Amino acid sequence: MNWLYQQCVRVRQPKYFGYLDQDCFLVRDLDMAPRLDRQGMFGRAYRSTKVPEAWTLHVTTIFFKLDFVHGCKLDFRASYPYEMDTGSANYDVLYHRLKYEDYVIDQVAQRFDSADVNRPGSVQHYELLAGGAWYHMCASSHDQLAGDGQFKLAYTKGYLDSRLQQ
């Protein structure tokens, strides 16, 4: 992400830029430009469990207005001191001066029924973000789609197929 920011965004200077998780899909029209123009960034805000005042926009959906972050030395790596995911190294660079509450979007997380999950500790859930505009499969990398993950994969395929037909 840092390489893309340095080699593409800073060189091409688009008005807006962003990143998406590989398992996140836009399933409903969503015009982010008004919010980006008003607030400078858009995504799913979440707090550190280690340092409660620390927060970041989760890598699932993370978008910025370039003018808003101009002059910031953005760093899209994870933050180990705050124990947060990719992009959270920007807490000290950007997020610390902003109010978490101003960047919260609605999120509905769904866990699969225990009858469909046989492997203890296996993350099997999905989430809908921003009024259902984004579908995030959650934890689709590694071995999360093996075994019980096939339920999530089948559900996701069915959900996305139905959205495409609408």
DSSP file (Angstrom, degrees, kcal/mol; ACC not computed):
  #  RESIDUE AA STRUCTURE BP1 BP2  ACC     N-H-->O    O-->H-N    N-H-->O    O-->H-N    TCO  KAPPA ALPHA  PHI   PSI    X-CA   Y-CA   Z-CA
    1    1 A M     >        0   0    0      0, 0.0     4,-2.5     0, 0.0     5,-0.2   0.000 360.0 360.0 360.0 -39.6    0.0    0.0    0.0
    2    2 A N  H  >  +     0   0    0      2,-0.2     4,-2.8     1,-0.2     5,-0.2   0.924 360.0  50.4 -62.3 -42.4    2.9    2.3    0.8
    3    3 A W  H  > S+     0   0    0      1,-0.2     4,-3.3     2,-0.2     5,-0.4   0.934 111.1  48.2 -62.0 -45.8    4.4    1.6   -2.6
    4    4 A L  H  >>S+     0   0    0      1,-0.2     4,-2.1     2,-0.2     5,-1.8   0.903 112.4  49.6 -60.7 -41.1    1.1    2.3   -4.4
    5    5 A Y  I  <>S+     0   0    0     -4,-2.5     5,-2.7     3,-0.2     6,-0.3   0.950 118.0  38.5 -63.2 -48.1    0.7    5.5   -2.5
    6    6 A Q  I  <5S+     0   0    0     -4,-2.8    -2,-0.2     3,-0.2    -1,-0.2   0.925 125.4  35.6 -68.7 -45.6    4.2    6.7   -3.3
    7    7 A Q  I  <5S+     0   0    0     -4,-3.3    -3,-0.2    -5,-0.2    -2,-0.2   0.720 133.5  17.6 -86.9 -22.8    4.5    5.5   -6.9
    8    8 A C  I  X5S+     0   0    0     -4,-2.1     4,-3.1    -5,-0.4     5,-0.4   0.789 125.2  40.5-114.2 -58.1    0.9    6.0   -8.1
    9    9 A V  I  ><S+     0   0    0     -5,-1.8     4,-2.7     1,-0.2    -3,-0.2   0.954 119.5  43.4 -64.1 -51.3   -1.1    8.4   -6.0
   10   10 A R  H  4<S+     0   0    0     -5,-2.7    -1,-0.2    -6,-0.2    -4,-0.1   0.810 119.4  45.0 -66.9 -27.9    1.6   10.9   -5.3
   11   11 A V  H  4 S+     0   0    0     -6,-0.3    -2,-0.2    -5,-0.2    -1,-0.2   0.924 122.0  34.5 -79.0 -46.8    2.8   10.8   -9.0
   12   12 A R  H  < S-     0   0    0     -4,-3.1    -2,-0.2     2,-0.0    -3,-0.2   0.729  89.9-150.3 -84.4 -23.1   -0.7   11.0  -10.6
   13   13 A Q     <  -     0   0    0     -4,-2.7    -3,-0.1    -5,-0.4    -4,-0.1   0.921  18.8-171.2  56.5  53.1   -2.3   13.2   -8.0
   14   14 A P        -     0   0    0      0, 0.0    52,-0.3     0, 0.0    -1,-0.1  -0.376  31.9-121.9 -69.9 156.2   -5.9   12.0   -8.3
   15   15 A K  S    S+     0   0    0      1,-0.1    51,-2.4    50,-0.1    52,-0.4   0.903  96.9  17.8 -63.5 -40.0   -8.6   14.0   -6.4
   16   16 A Y  E     +A   65   0A   0     49,-0.3     2,-0.3    50,-0.1    49,-0.2  -0.922  68.8 173.9-129.0 153.6   -9.5   10.8   -4.4
   17   17 A F  E     +A   64   0A   0     47,-2.2    47,-3.3    -2,-0.3     2,-0.3  -0.978   6.8 157.0-152.4 162.0   -7.8    7.5   -3.8
   18   18 A G  E     -A   63   0A   0     -2,-0.3     2,-0.3    45,-0.3    45,-0.3  -0.987  28.1-120.5-171.2 178.3   -8.4    4.5   -1.8
   19   19 A Y  E     -A   62   0A   0     43,-2.6    43,-2.2    -2,-0.3     2,-0.4  -0.957  15.9-158.6-134.3 150.3   -7.9    0.8   -1.1
   20   20 A L  E     -A   61   0A   0     -2,-0.3    41,-0.2    41,-0.2    40,-0.2  -0.981  25.4-113.7-128.5 142.5  -10.2   -2.2   -0.8
   21   21 A D    >   -     0   0    0     39,-2.4     3,-1.5    -2,-0.4    39,-0.0  -0.399  33.6-115.4 -63.4 151.8   -9.8   -5.5    0.9
   22   22 A Q  T 3  S+     0   0    0      1,-0.3    -1,-0.1    -2,-0.1    38,-0.0   0.664 115.5  47.9 -67.0 -15.4   -9.7   -8.4   -1.7
   23   23 A D  T 3  S+     0   0    0      2,-0.0   114,-3.0    37,-0.0     2,-0.4   0.001  89.5 100.3-115.7  28.8  -12.9   -9.8   -0.2
   24   24 A C  E <   -C  136   0B   0     -3,-1.5     2,-0.4   112,-0.2   112,-0.2  -0.961  49.8-172.5-117.6 130.9  -14.9   -6.6   -0.1
   25   25 A F  E     -C  135   0B   0    110,-3.0   110,-3.0    -2,-0.4     2,-0.6  -0.973  25.2-131.6-129.3 133.8  -17.5   -5.9   -2.8
   26   26 A L  E     +C  134   0B   0     -2,-0.4   108,-0.2   108,-0.2   107,-0.1  -0.748  32.3 168.1 -79.4 119.9  -19.6   -2.8   -3.6
   27   27 A V        +     0   0    0    106,-3.3     2,-0.3    -2,-0.6   107,-0.2   0.364  59.1  38.8-118.1   2.4  -23.1   -4.2   -4.1
   28   28 A R  S    S-     0   0    0    105,-1.0    -1,-0.2     2,-0.0   104,-0.0  -0.990  96.7 -85.6-149.6 147.9  -25.2   -1.0   -4.1
   29   29 A D        +     0   0    0     -2,-0.3     2,-0.3    -3,-0.1    -2,-0.1  -0.277  49.2 175.3 -55.0 136.5  -24.6    2.5   -5.6
   30   30 A L        -     0   0    0    103,-0.1     2,-0.9    -4,-0.0    -1,-0.0  -0.890  21.2-159.2-150.1 114.9  -22.6    4.6   -3.2
   31   31 A D        +     0   0    0     -2,-0.3     4,-0.4     1,-0.2    -2,-0.0  -0.839  15.0 173.8 -95.9 104.4  -21.4    8.1   -4.0
   32   32 A M     >  +     0   0    0     -2,-0.9     4,-2.9     1,-0.2     5,-0.3   0.641  57.4  89.5 -84.8 -15.6  -18.5    8.8   -1.6
   33   33 A A  H  > S+     0   0    0      1,-0.2     4,-2.9     2,-0.2     5,-0.2   0.881  84.8  51.0 -54.7 -45.8  -17.5   12.1   -3.2
   34   34 A P  H  > S+     0   0    0      0, 0.0     4,-1.8     0, 0.0    -1,-0.2   0.921 114.7  43.6 -60.4 -41.0  -19.8   14.3   -1.0
   35   35 A R  H  >>S+     0   0    0     -4,-0.4     4,-3.6    -3,-0.3     5,-0.6   0.910 114.4  49.5 -69.8 -40.5  -18.5   12.7    2.2
   36   36 A L  H  X5S+     0   0    0     -4,-2.9     4,-1.8     1,-0.2    29,-0.2   0.899 111.7  49.4 -63.7 -39.6  -14.9   12.8    1.0
   37   37 A D  H  <5S+     0   0    0     -4,-2.9    -1,-0.2    -5,-0.3    -2,-0.2   0.869 119.4  38.6 -65.2 -35.9  -15.3   16.5    0.2
   38   38 A R  H  <5S+     0   0    0     -4,-1.8    -2,-0.2    -5,-0.2    -1,-0.2   0.885 134.8  16.8 -81.9 -41.7  -16.9   17.2    3.6
   39   39 A Q  H  <5S-     0   0    0     -4,-3.6    -3,-0.2    -5,-0.2    -2,-0.2   0.556  89.5-128.4-115.9 -11.2  -14.7   14.9    5.8
   40   40 A G  S  <<S+     0   0    0     -4,-1.8    25,-2.7    -5,-0.6     2,-0.3   0.175  81.2  41.6  86.9 -20.4  -11.6   14.1    3.8
   41   41 A M  E     -B   64   0A   0     -6,-0.3     2,-0.3    23,-0.2    23,-0.2  -0.988  58.6-162.0-156.6 162.1  -11.8   10.3    4.3
   42   42 A F  E     +B   63   0A   0     21,-2.3    21,-2.7    -2,-0.3     2,-0.3  -0.995  35.2  92.6-149.2 138.0  -14.3    7.4    4.4
   43   43 A G  E    S-B   62   0A   0     -2,-0.3     2,-0.8    60,-0.3    19,-0.2  -0.960  74.9 -50.5 164.6-172.9  -14.2    3.9    5.7
   44   44 A R  E     -     0   0A   0     17,-0.9    14,-3.4    14,-0.4     2,-0.2  -0.787  52.9-150.9 -92.3 109.0  -14.9    1.7    8.7
   45   45 A A  E     +B   57   0A   0     -2,-0.8     2,-0.3    58,-0.6    12,-0.2  -0.544  20.2 173.7 -77.1 140.5  -13.4    3.3   11.8
   46   46 A Y  E     -B   56   0A   0     10,-2.4    10,-2.0    -2,-0.2     2,-0.2  -0.994  22.8-126.1-147.1 153.3  -12.4    1.0   14.6
   47   47 A R  E     -B   55   0A   0     -2,-0.3     8,-0.3     8,-0.2     2,-0.2  -0.602  26.1-106.6 -97.6 154.4  -10.6    1.4   17.9
   48   48 A S        -     0   0    0      6,-2.6    35,-0.1     3,-0.5     6,-0.1  -0.549  16.4-150.5 -71.0 139.8   -7.5   -0.3   19.3
   49   49 A T  S    S+     0   0    0     34,-0.4    -1,-0.1    33,-0.3    34,-0.1   0.674  98.2  48.3 -83.4 -18.1   -8.3   -2.8   22.1
   50   50 A K  S    S+     0   0    0     32,-0.7    -1,-0.1     1,-0.3    33,-0.1   0.873 124.8  24.6 -86.4 -42.2   -4.9   -2.1   23.6
   51   51 A V  S >  S-     0   0    0     31,-0.5     3,-2.4     1,-0.1    -3,-0.5  -0.848  75.0-161.4-126.5  91.7   -5.0    1.8   23.6
   52   52 A P  T 3  S+     0   0    0      0, 0.0    -4,-0.1     0, 0.0    -1,-0.1   0.719  86.8  54.9 -53.7 -29.4   -8.7    2.8   23.6
   53   53 A E  T 3  S+     0   0    0     -6,-0.1     2,-0.3     2,-0.0    47,-0.1   0.715  91.3  91.2 -77.4 -17.1   -8.1    6.4   22.3
   54   54 A A    <   +     0   0    0     -3,-2.4    -6,-2.6    -6,-0.1     2,-0.3  -0.569  54.0 160.9 -79.6 138.9   -6.2    5.0   19.2
   55   55 A W  E     - B   0  47A   0     -8,-0.3     2,-0.3    -2,-0.3    -8,-0.2  -0.948  14.9-179.1-150.2 168.7   -8.3    4.4   16.1
   56   56 A T  E     - B   0  46A   0    -10,-2.0   -10,-2.4    -2,-0.3     2,-0.6  -0.951  38.2 -94.9-156.4 169.7   -7.9    3.9   12.4
   57   57 A L  E     - B   0  45A   0     -2,-0.3   -12,-0.3   -12,-0.2     5,-0.1  -0.883  50.6-116.7 -91.7 128.4   -9.9    3.3    9.3
   58   58 A H  E >   -     0   0A   0    -14,-3.4     3,-0.9    -2,-0.6   -14,-0.4  -0.350  16.3-120.8 -67.5 145.4   -9.9   -0.5    8.6
   59   59 A V  E 3  S+     0   0A   0     27,-0.4     3,-0.3     1,-0.2    -1,-0.1   0.638  98.8  87.7 -62.2 -15.3   -8.3   -1.6    5.4
   60   60 A T  E 3  S-     0   0A   0      1,-0.3   -39,-2.4   -40,-0.2     2,-0.4   0.943 113.0  -2.3 -48.4 -55.9  -11.6   -3.2    4.3
   61   61 A T  E <  S+A   20   0A   0     -3,-0.9   -17,-0.9   -41,-0.2     2,-0.4  -0.940  79.9 162.0-140.7 113.6  -12.7    0.1    2.7
   62   62 A I  E     +AB  19  43A   0    -43,-2.2   -43,-2.6    -2,-0.4     2,-0.3  -0.938   5.9 168.0-142.8 115.0  -10.4    3.1    3.1
   63   63 A F  E     -AB  18  42A   0    -21,-2.7   -21,-2.3    -2,-0.4     2,-0.3  -0.949   8.2-172.2-131.5 146.7  -10.7    6.2    0.9
   64   64 A F  E     -AB  17  41A   0    -47,-3.3   -47,-2.2    -2,-0.3     2,-0.6  -0.952  28.3-126.1-135.5 153.1   -9.2    9.7    1.1
   65   65 A K  E >>  -A   16   0A   0    -25,-2.7     3,-1.1    -2,-0.3     4,-1.0  -0.908  30.6-136.4 -91.2 126.2   -9.4   13.1   -0.6
   66   66 A L  H >> S+     0   0    0    -51,-2.4     4,-0.7    -2,-0.6     3,-0.7   0.875 101.7  55.6 -57.3 -41.7   -5.8   13.8   -1.6
   67   67 A D  H 34 S+     0   0    0    -52,-0.4     3,-0.4     1,-0.2    -1,-0.3   0.829 101.9  59.7 -59.0 -31.3   -6.0   17.4   -0.4
   68   68 A F  H <4 S+     0   0    0     -3,-1.1    -1,-0.2     1,-0.2    -2,-0.2   0.838 113.7  34.3 -67.4 -34.0   -7.0   16.2    3.0
   69   69 A V  H X< S+     0   0    0     -4,-1.0     3,-2.5    -3,-0.7    -1,-0.2   0.347  84.9 132.9-104.7   4.9   -3.9   14.2    3.6
   70   70 A H  T 3< S+     0   0    0     -4,-0.7     3,-0.1    -3,-0.4    -3,-0.0  -0.346  76.5  20.4 -56.9 131.5   -1.5   16.5    1.7
   71   71 A G  T 3  S+     0   0    0      1,-0.3     2,-0.3    -2,-0.0    -1,-0.3   0.261  96.8 118.3  90.6 -12.4    1.6   17.0    3.8
   72   72 A C    <   -     0   0    0     -3,-2.5     2,-1.5     1,-0.1    -1,-0.3  -0.698  65.9-134.8 -85.9 138.8    1.0   13.9    5.9
   73   73 A K        -     0   0    0     -2,-0.3    -3,-0.1    -3,-0.1    -1,-0.1  -0.642  33.9-156.0 -89.5  78.7    3.7   11.2    5.7
   74   74 A L        -     0   0    0     -2,-1.5     2,-0.4    -5,-0.2    16,-0.1  -0.239  15.8-172.8 -63.1 142.9    1.2    8.4    5.3
   75   75 A D        -     0   0    0     12,-0.2    14,-0.3     2,-0.1    15,-0.2  -0.925   9.4-168.8-139.6 108.8    2.3    4.9    6.4
   76   76 A F        +     0   0    0     -2,-0.4    11,-0.8    13,-0.1    12,-0.2   0.190  50.2 113.6 -90.2  17.4   -0.1    2.1    5.6
   77   77 A R  S    S-     0   0    0      9,-0.2    12,-2.2    10,-0.2    13,-0.3  -0.366  75.9 -92.6 -78.3 167.4    1.6   -0.6    7.7
   78   78 A A        -     0   0    0      8,-0.2     2,-0.6    10,-0.2     7,-0.2  -0.340  34.3-124.2 -70.5 160.7    0.0   -2.1   10.7
   79   79 A S  B  >> -F   84   0C   0      5,-1.4     5,-2.1     6,-0.4     4,-0.7  -0.926  23.5-176.8-111.5 108.6    0.7   -0.6   14.1
   80   80 A Y  T  45S+     0   0    0     -2,-0.6     3,-0.2     3,-0.2    -1,-0.2   0.862  82.9  57.3 -73.7 -35.4    2.1   -3.1   16.6
   81   81 A P  T  45S+     0   0    0      0, 0.0    -1,-0.2     0, 0.0    -2,-0.0   0.877 118.4  33.5 -61.5 -34.2    2.2   -0.6   19.5
   82   82 A Y  T  45S-     0   0    0      2,-0.1   -32,-0.7   -32,-0.1   -31,-0.5   0.508 105.7-130.4 -96.2  -5.7   -1.6   -0.1   19.1
   83   83 A E  T  <5 +     0   0    0     -4,-0.7   -34,-0.4     1,-0.2     2,-0.3   0.935  58.3 139.8  53.5  52.8   -2.2   -3.7   18.0
   84   84 A M  B   < -F   79   0C   0     -5,-2.1    -5,-1.4     1,-0.1    -1,-0.2  -0.871  49.4-103.1-125.4 161.0   -4.3   -2.6   14.9
   85   85 A D    >   -     0   0    0     -2,-0.3     3,-2.0    -7,-0.2    -6,-0.4   0.131  63.3 -37.1 -74.4-176.4   -4.4   -3.8   11.4
   86   86 A T  T 3  S+     0   0    0      1,-0.3   -27,-0.4    -8,-0.2    -9,-0.2  -0.083 126.5  23.2 -44.8 132.2   -3.0   -2.5    8.1
   87   87 A G  T >  S+     0   0    0    -11,-0.8     3,-1.5   -10,-0.1    -1,-0.3   0.252  86.7 111.2  94.0 -11.4   -3.0    1.3    7.8
   88   88 A S  G X   +     0   0    0     -3,-2.0     3,-2.0     1,-0.3     4,-0.3   0.608  54.6  81.9 -76.9  -9.5   -3.1    2.0   11.5
   89   89 A A  G 3  S+     0   0    0    -12,-2.2     3,-0.4     1,-0.3     4,-0.4   0.656  80.3  73.3 -64.4 -11.7    0.5    3.3   11.5
   90   90 A N  G <>> +     0   0    0     -3,-1.5     4,-3.2   -13,-0.3     5,-1.5   0.463  69.5  90.0 -79.4  -1.3   -1.4    6.5   10.3
   91   91 A Y  T <4>S+     0   0    0     -3,-2.0     5,-2.6     1,-0.2     6,-0.2   0.966  92.8  39.5 -58.6 -51.0   -2.8    7.0   13.8
   92   92 A D  T  45S+     0   0    0     -3,-0.4    -1,-0.2    -4,-0.3    -2,-0.2   0.739 121.9  45.4 -70.9 -21.6    0.2    9.2   14.9
   93   93 A V  T  45S-     0   0    0     -4,-0.4    -2,-0.2   -18,-0.1    -1,-0.2   0.821 137.5 -14.7 -88.9 -35.4    0.3   10.8   11.5
   94   94 A L  T ><5S+     0   0    0     -4,-3.2     3,-1.4   -22,-0.1    -3,-0.2   0.649 120.8  59.2-136.0 -57.8   -3.4   11.6   10.9
   95   95 A Y  G > <S+     0   0    0     -5,-1.5     3,-2.2     1,-0.3    -4,-0.2   0.779  90.6  71.7 -64.2 -30.7   -6.1   10.0   13.0
   96   96 A H  G 3 <S+     0   0    0     -5,-2.6    -1,-0.3    -6,-0.3    -4,-0.1   0.762  99.1  49.4 -59.2 -24.6   -4.9   11.3   16.4
   97   97 A R  G <  S+     0   0    0     -3,-1.4    -1,-0.3    -6,-0.2     2,-0.3   0.409 103.5  75.5 -95.4   2.9   -6.0   14.8   15.5
   98   98 A L  S <  S-     0   0    0     -3,-2.2     2,-0.6    -4,-0.2     3,-0.1  -0.769  85.2-108.3-114.5 158.4   -9.5   13.7   14.4
   99   99 A K    >   -     0   0    0     -2,-0.3     3,-1.2     1,-0.2     4,-0.4  -0.765  17.5-148.4 -89.6 121.8  -12.7   12.6   16.2
  100  100 A Y  G >  S+     0   0    0     -2,-0.6     3,-2.2     1,-0.3     4,-0.3   0.896  96.0  60.6 -49.7 -47.5  -13.4    8.9   15.9
  101  101 A E  G >  S+     0   0    0      1,-0.3     3,-0.8     2,-0.2    -1,-0.3   0.760  95.5  62.2 -58.7 -27.6  -17.2    9.6   16.1
  102  102 A D  G <  S+     0   0    0     -3,-1.2    -1,-0.3     1,-0.2    -2,-0.2   0.638 107.8  43.2 -72.8 -13.1  -17.1   11.7   13.0
  103  103 A Y  G <  S+     0   0    0     -3,-2.2   -58,-0.6    -4,-0.4     2,-0.3   0.285  80.1 121.2-119.1   9.6  -15.9    8.8   10.9
  104  104 A V    <   -     0   0    0     -3,-0.8     2,-0.3    -4,-0.3   -60,-0.1  -0.601  39.1-171.1 -76.3 131.0  -18.1    5.9   12.1
  105  105 A I        -     0   0    0     -2,-0.3     2,-0.1   -60,-0.2   -60,-0.1  -0.847  35.7 -88.5-114.0 158.4  -20.2    4.3    9.4
  106  106 A D        -     0   0    0     -2,-0.3    24,-2.1    23,-0.1     2,-0.4  -0.393  46.1-175.6 -70.8 146.3  -22.9    1.7   10.1
  107  107 A Q  E     -D  129   0B   0     22,-0.2     2,-0.5    23,-0.1    22,-0.2  -0.996  14.9-168.0-143.3 130.0  -21.8   -1.9   10.2
  108  108 A V  E     -D  128   0B   0     20,-2.7    20,-2.5    -2,-0.4     2,-0.4  -0.959  12.7-165.2-121.8 111.9  -23.8   -5.0   10.6
  109  109 A A  E     -D  127   0B   0     -2,-0.5     2,-0.5    18,-0.2    18,-0.2  -0.808   1.0-163.6 -99.6 137.3  -21.7   -8.1   11.3
  110  110 A Q  E     -D  126   0B   0     16,-3.3    16,-2.2    -2,-0.4     2,-0.4  -0.978   2.6-157.9-122.1 127.0  -23.2  -11.6   10.9
  111  111 A R  E     -D  125   0B   0     -2,-0.5    14,-0.2    14,-0.2     2,-0.1  -0.803  27.4-110.6 -99.7 145.3  -21.7  -14.7   12.3
  112  112 A F        -     0   0    0     12,-2.2    12,-0.1    -2,-0.4     5,-0.1  -0.476  43.4 -93.2 -72.5 146.3  -22.5  -18.1   10.9
  113  113 A D    >   -     0   0    0     -2,-0.1     3,-2.2     1,-0.1     4,-0.4  -0.244  31.8-117.9 -57.5 143.7  -24.6  -20.3   13.1
  114  114 A S  G >  S+     0   0    0      1,-0.3     3,-1.0     2,-0.2    -1,-0.1   0.767 114.0  66.5 -59.2 -24.8  -22.6  -22.7   15.3
  115  115 A A  G 3  S+     0   0    0      1,-0.2    -1,-0.3     3,-0.0    -2,-0.1   0.762 103.1  46.9 -66.0 -23.2  -24.3  -25.6   13.5
  116  116 A D  G <  S+     0   0    0     -3,-2.2     2,-0.5     1,-0.1    -1,-0.2   0.437 103.3  70.9 -96.9  -0.9  -22.4  -24.5   10.3
  117  117 A V    <   +     0   0    0     -3,-1.0    -1,-0.1    -4,-0.4    30,-0.0  -0.955  46.5 162.4-122.0 115.0  -19.0  -24.0   12.0
  118  118 A N        +     0   0    0     -2,-0.5    -1,-0.1     1,-0.1    29,-0.0   0.648  57.1  77.1-103.5 -20.1  -17.2  -27.2   13.1
  119  119 A R  S >  S-     0   0    0      3,-0.0     3,-1.9     2,-0.0    -1,-0.1  -0.829  81.0-130.3-100.6 108.4  -13.7  -25.9   13.6
  120  120 A P  T 3  S+     0   0    0      0, 0.0     3,-0.1     0, 0.0    -2,-0.1  -0.253  91.5  20.4 -56.2 138.2  -13.3  -24.0   16.9
  121  121 A G  T 3  S+     0   0    0      1,-0.3     2,-0.4     3,-0.0    -2,-0.0   0.378  86.6 137.9  85.2  -5.1  -11.6  -20.7   16.4
  122  122 A S    <   -     0   0    0     -3,-1.9     2,-0.9     1,-0.1    -1,-0.3  -0.625  55.3-130.6 -77.1 126.0  -12.4  -20.5   12.7
  123  123 A V        +     0   0    0     -2,-0.4     2,-0.5    -3,-0.1    -1,-0.1  -0.674  37.3 166.6 -80.0 108.3  -13.5  -16.9   11.8
  124  124 A Q        +     0   0    0     -2,-0.9   -12,-2.2   -12,-0.1     2,-0.3  -0.810  28.2 100.9-128.0  90.8  -16.7  -17.4    9.9
  125  125 A H  E     -D  111   0B   0     -2,-0.5     2,-0.3    12,-0.3   -14,-0.2  -0.963  43.6-154.2-156.8 170.7  -18.6  -14.2    9.4
  126  126 A Y  E     -D  110   0B   0    -16,-2.2   -16,-3.3    -2,-0.3     2,-0.3  -0.922  12.0-147.8-142.9 168.1  -19.4  -11.4    7.0
  127  127 A E  E     -DE 109 136B   0      9,-2.4     9,-3.0    -2,-0.3     2,-0.4  -0.992   8.7-143.9-142.9 152.1  -20.4   -7.8    7.3
  128  128 A L  E     -DE 108 135B   0    -20,-2.5   -20,-2.7    -2,-0.3     2,-0.3  -0.954  26.5-166.0-111.5 132.8  -22.4   -5.2    5.5
  129  129 A L  E  >> +DE 107 134B   0      5,-2.3     5,-2.0    -2,-0.4     4,-1.0  -0.856  54.8  13.4-122.3 153.4  -21.1   -1.7    5.6
  130  130 A A  T >45S-     0   0    0    -24,-2.1     3,-1.1    -2,-0.3    -1,-0.2   0.928 136.5 -38.3  52.9  59.0  -22.5    1.8    4.9
  131  131 A G  T 345S-     0   0    0      1,-0.2    -1,-0.2    -3,-0.2    -2,-0.1   0.775 114.8 -55.9  67.8  25.9  -26.1    0.9    4.6
  132  132 A G  T 345S+     0   0    0    -26,-0.2    -1,-0.2     2,-0.2    -2,-0.2   0.583 106.5 123.8  82.8  10.4  -25.4   -2.4    2.9
  133  133 A A  T <<5S+     0   0    0     -3,-1.1  -106,-3.3    -4,-1.0  -105,-1.0   0.850  70.9  46.8 -71.6 -33.1  -23.4   -0.8    0.1
  134  134 A W  E   < -CE  26 129B   0     -5,-2.0    -5,-2.3  -108,-0.2     2,-0.5  -0.913  67.2-159.9-112.1 136.2  -20.4   -2.9    0.8
  135  135 A Y  E     -CE  25 128B   0   -110,-3.0  -110,-3.0    -2,-0.4     2,-0.6  -0.974  10.8-167.7-110.2 121.2  -20.3   -6.7    1.4
  136  136 A H  E     -CE  24 127B   0     -9,-3.0    -9,-2.4    -2,-0.5  -112,-0.2  -0.947  13.1-161.1-114.7 117.3  -17.2   -7.8    3.2
  137  137 A M        -     0   0    0   -114,-3.0   -12,-0.3    -2,-0.6    -1,-0.1   0.801  33.6-145.3 -66.9 -30.8  -16.6  -11.5    3.3
  138  138 A C        +     0   0    0   -115,-0.3   -13,-0.3   -14,-0.1  -114,-0.0   0.736  64.6  12.6  68.3 125.9  -14.2  -11.3    6.3
  139  139 A A  S    S+     0   0    0      1,-0.1   -16,-0.1   -15,-0.1   -14,-0.0   0.877  71.1 148.8  52.7  50.8  -11.1  -13.4    6.8
  140  140 A S        +     0   0    0      4,-0.1     5,-0.2     5,-0.1    -1,-0.1   0.523  48.2  81.6 -92.1  -4.9  -11.0  -15.0    3.3
  141  141 A S  S >  S+     0   0    0      3,-0.1     3,-1.7     2,-0.1     4,-0.1  -0.279  82.2  20.7 -90.7-177.3   -7.3  -15.4    3.2
  142  142 A H  T 3  S-     0   0    0      1,-0.2     3,-0.3     2,-0.1    -2,-0.0  -0.344 127.6 -35.4  61.1-134.8   -5.1  -18.1    4.7
  143  143 A D  T >  S+     0   0    0      1,-0.2     3,-1.9     2,-0.1    -1,-0.2   0.210 104.3 112.1-102.9  15.0   -7.0  -21.3    5.4
  144  144 A Q  T <  S+     0   0    0     -3,-1.7    -1,-0.2     1,-0.3    -2,-0.1   0.680  76.4  52.3 -66.1 -15.8  -10.2  -19.6    6.5
  145  145 A L  T 3  S+     0   0    0     -3,-0.3    -1,-0.3    -5,-0.2     2,-0.2   0.436  89.3  98.0 -98.8   1.2  -12.0  -20.9    3.4
  146  146 A A  S X  S-     0   0    0     -3,-1.9     3,-2.0     3,-0.2     2,-0.3  -0.567  96.1 -16.9 -81.9 152.1  -11.0  -24.5    4.1
  147  147 A G  T >  S+     0   0    0      1,-0.3     3,-1.9    -2,-0.2     4,-0.3  -0.354 145.1  18.8  60.3-115.5  -13.5  -26.8    5.8
  148  148 A D  T >> S+     0   0    0     -2,-0.3     3,-1.9     1,-0.3     4,-0.8   0.781 114.0  74.6 -59.0 -28.3  -16.1  -24.6    7.4
  149  149 A G  H <> S+     0   0    0     -3,-2.0     4,-2.7     1,-0.3    -1,-0.3   0.718  78.6  74.5 -60.0 -19.7  -15.2  -21.7    5.2
  150  150 A Q  H <> S+     0   0    0     -3,-1.9     4,-2.5     1,-0.2    -1,-0.3   0.832  91.1  56.4 -62.7 -31.2  -16.9  -23.4    2.3
  151  151 A F  H <> S+     0   0    0     -3,-1.9     4,-2.5    -4,-0.3    -1,-0.2   0.939 110.1  44.3 -62.6 -46.1  -20.2  -22.4    3.9
  152  152 A K  H  X S+     0   0    0     -4,-0.8     4,-2.9     2,-0.2    -2,-0.2   0.904 113.2  50.8 -65.7 -41.7  -19.2  -18.7    3.8
  153  153 A L  H  X S+     0   0    0     -4,-2.7     4,-2.4     2,-0.2    -1,-0.2   0.917 112.0  46.8 -62.7 -43.6  -17.8  -19.1    0.3
  154  154 A A  H  X S+     0   0    0     -4,-2.5     4,-2.3     2,-0.2    -2,-0.2   0.909 113.9  48.3 -65.3 -42.2  -21.1  -20.6   -0.9
  155  155 A Y  H  X S+     0   0    0     -4,-2.5     4,-2.9     2,-0.2    -2,-0.2   0.938 111.7  49.6 -62.5 -46.4  -23.2  -18.0    0.9
  156  156 A T  H  X S+     0   0    0     -4,-2.9     4,-2.9     1,-0.2     5,-0.3   0.913 110.1  50.3 -60.2 -44.6  -21.0  -15.2   -0.6
  157  157 A K  H  X S+     0   0    0     -4,-2.4     4,-2.6     1,-0.2    -1,-0.2   0.933 113.1  46.4 -60.3 -45.8  -21.3  -16.6   -4.1
  158  158 A G  H  X S+     0   0    0     -4,-2.3     4,-2.2     2,-0.2    -2,-0.2   0.909 113.5  48.7 -62.6 -42.7  -25.1  -16.8   -3.8
  159  159 A Y  H  X S+     0   0    0     -4,-2.9     4,-2.2     2,-0.2    -2,-0.2   0.940 114.3  44.5 -63.6 -47.9  -25.4  -13.3   -2.3
  160  160 A L  H  X S+     0   0    0     -4,-2.9     4,-2.3     1,-0.2    -2,-0.2   0.889 111.5  53.8 -67.0 -38.8  -23.2  -11.7   -5.0
  161  161 A D  H  X S+     0   0    0     -4,-2.6     4,-1.5    -5,-0.3    -1,-0.2   0.927 110.2  47.5 -58.5 -44.7  -25.0  -13.6   -7.8
  162  162 A S  H  X S+     0   0    0     -4,-2.2     4,-0.7     1,-0.2    -2,-0.2   0.893 111.1  50.7 -66.6 -38.6  -28.3  -12.3   -6.5
  163  163 A R  H >< S+     0   0    0     -4,-2.2     3,-0.7     1,-0.2    -1,-0.2   0.887 108.0  53.2 -65.2 -37.8  -27.0   -8.8   -6.3
  164  164 A L  H 3< S+     0   0    0     -4,-2.3    -1,-0.2     1,-0.2    -2,-0.2   0.822 106.8  52.8 -65.6 -31.0  -25.7   -9.0   -9.9
  165  165 A Q  H 3<        0   0    0     -4,-1.5    -1,-0.2     1,-0.2    -2,-0.2   0.640 360.0 360.0 -80.0 -13.7  -29.1  -10.1  -11.1
  166  166 A Q    <<        0   0    0     -3,-0.7    -1,-0.2    -4,-0.7    -2,-0.2   0.476 360.0 360.0 -78.6 360.0  -30.9   -7.1   -9.5
